Amino acid sequence: MIEKIDKTLAENPDKLFFSIGEVADLFEVNTSLIRYWEKEFAMIKPQKNKKGNRFFTPKDIRNLHLVYHLVKEKGMTLRGAQKKLRENREDTEHTFAIVNSLQTIRGLLVELKENL
């Protein structure tokens, strides 16, 4: 998951906004889940046009990734994830960054092993 998100953001450094469909595809979830998380987590604030279409910035995508990690990967409830972010967001983000780095390194090592 991390590689897909990082790759998309790296390949589109000048892209300011991503549609809700693009974001849902990145996380392999339904757009309804993205909209639900938007309502439940104040840190996810996509911009909306006059029609109400949502447009997510790379920062929104990183925030969604943090929520995804807590809820989908760690198995926390929404209330638990909200509490963790409210009580100690900085530590949670730091731990999440370390986990992402380790996952990236693991992916590289697996790739190296396969090429031996």
C-alpha angles and dihedrals in degrees: 000000000000092000092052093051095043091047093051093049092044093049091050105042093150095046107108099185139030124199120241088250092056091048093048089051091051091055094034092234135117120273088240090065091052090051091047093051089048089059094045100045119053091200090070105078113159119186117246130209125217090277091054095250112155123233119190126207122215086258090056089050091052090049090049089050090055091051090046090052094051097043106031104026101033094033097232121158118245090252091049092050091047091050093048092050093045095048101039113003096153093054091044091052091047092051090046091052090052092049090050092050091050091048090051091049090048090052091052092048092050089050091050091049091052091051094054 
